[in-house]
Amino acid sequence: MEEKYIRLINKAFEIRKKAYSPYSGYKVGAALLCGNGQMYLGCNIENSAFGPSICAERTAFVEAVKNGERDFDAIAIVTGHDNSDVYEMASPCGVCRQFMSEFCDDGFKIIMTKMDKEGNLLDSKILNMNEILPDRFKLKN
């Protein structure tokens, strides 16, 4: 795996620690890499009403778009409960997939990871946008 993606995974692991998940206990960290090398981080933030909760992936994209970014290369995702010895691999939810597709081309990479609680990468899977959301809805310009 390319070094830039290893750095991205490590950033996702670190930001996961800042997640606010008192209801599910399931923390998610995401690190988004832009085409220019800039990185934006996001973590999930839950709310007792659940509807206002926001996923880590969307948090990272909101931060990037707010700062004028529109060219994206990859996102790394680290998930899991704090009481687990291993953070298992998980893919983005359907809402996040559609949200990401608004800004990403077919080749955008989604890096899902399996890590131990010390931050050691145990396994990973990389899918592109077209694989994770084929035939996605997009308005034509």
C-alpha positions in Angstrom: 0.0 0.0 0.0 1.3 3.5 -0.8 2.8 5.5 2.0 0.2 8.3 1.6 -2.6 5.8 2.3 -0.8 4.5 5.4 -0.5 8.1 6.7 -4.2 8.5 5.9 -5.1 5.4 7.9 -3.0 6.6 10.9 -4.8 9.9 10.9 -8.2 8.2 10.8 -7.1 6.0 13.8 -6.2 9.1 15.8 -9.3 11.2 15.0 -11.5 8.1 15.9 -10.5 8.8 19.5 -12.4 12.1 19.5 -15.7 10.6 18.3 -18.7 11.3 20.5 -20.8 8.1 20.6 -22.4 7.7 24.1 -25.4 5.9 22.7 -23.9 3.2 20.4 -20.3 3.2 21.8 -19.2 2.7 18.2 -16.5 5.2 17.3 -15.6 6.0 13.7 -12.7 8.1 12.4 -12.2 9.2 8.8 -9.3 10.9 7.0 -10.0 12.4 3.6 -7.2 13.0 1.2 -7.6 15.7 -1.5 -5.9 15.7 -4.9 -3.5 18.5 -3.7 -2.4 16.4 -0.7 -4.4 18.3 1.9 -6.0 16.1 4.5 -9.3 16.6 6.4 -10.4 14.6 9.4 -13.8 13.6 10.7 -15.4 11.6 13.5 -18.9 10.5 14.2 -21.0 12.7 16.5 -24.1 11.2 17.9 -27.2 12.9 19.3 -30.0 11.5 21.5 -32.5 12.3 18.8 -30.3 10.1 16.3 -31.5 12.1 13.2 -29.1 14.9 13.9 -26.2 12.5 14.3 -23.4 12.7 11.6 -21.0 10.1 10.4 -17.2 10.6 10.3 -17.1 10.4 6.5 -19.6 13.2 6.1 -17.8 15.3 8.8 -14.5 15.1 6.9 -16.2 16.0 3.6 -18.1 19.0 5.1 -14.8 20.3 6.5 -13.1 19.9 3.1 -15.9 21.4 1.0 -16.2 24.3 3.5 -12.5 25.0 2.8 -13.0 25.1 -0.9 -11.8 21.6 -1.8 -13.5 19.8 -4.7 -10.8 17.3 -5.8 -10.6 14.1 -3.7 -8.3 11.1 -3.9 -9.2 8.7 -1.0 -10.8 8.3 2.4 -9.6 5.9 5.1 -12.0 4.7 7.8 -11.3 3.2 11.2 -14.2 1.9 13.3 -14.9 0.0 16.5 -15.9 -0.1 20.1 -13.3 1.0 22.7 -13.7 -2.3 24.6 -12.6 -4.3 21.5 -9.1 -5.6 21.1 -9.5 -5.3 17.3 -11.4 -2.7 15.3 -13.1 -4.6 12.6 -13.4 -3.5 9.0 -16.7 -1.6 8.1 -17.8 0.2 5.0 -19.6 3.5 4.8 -23.3 3.6 5.4 -25.7 4.3 2.4 -26.1 8.0 3.3 -22.3 8.5 3.4 -21.9 6.6 0.1 -24.4 8.9 -1.6 -22.9 12.0 0.1 -19.4 11.1 -1.1 -20.6 10.4 -4.6 -21.7 14.1 -4.9 -18.0 15.1 -4.9 -16.1 12.0 -6.1 -15.5 10.4 -9.5 -15.6 6.7 -10.1 -11.9 6.2 -9.1 -12.2 7.7 -5.6 -10.7 5.2 -3.1 -12.5 4.0 0.1 -10.0 2.4 2.4 -11.5 0.2 5.0 -9.3 -1.1 7.8 -8.9 -3.7 10.5 -6.6 -2.5 13.3 -5.7 -3.4 16.8 -6.3 -0.9 19.6 -2.6 0.2 19.5 -3.0 1.3 15.9 -1.3 -1.5 14.1 -2.9 -2.2 10.7 -4.0 -5.9 10.5 -5.8 -5.8 7.2 -7.3 -3.4 4.7 -9.6 -3.4 1.7 -9.7 -0.7 -1.0 -12.7 -0.2 -3.1 -13.4 2.7 -5.6 -16.6 4.8 -5.7 -18.0 2.9 -8.6 -17.6 -0.4 -6.7 -19.1 0.8 -3.5 -22.1 2.6 -5.1 -22.6 1.4 -8.7 -25.2 3.1 -10.9 -25.4 5.9 -8.3 -27.8 8.8 -8.6 -26.3 12.0 -9.9 -28.0 15.1 -11.4 -26.8 15.8 -14.9 -25.3 19.3 -15.4 
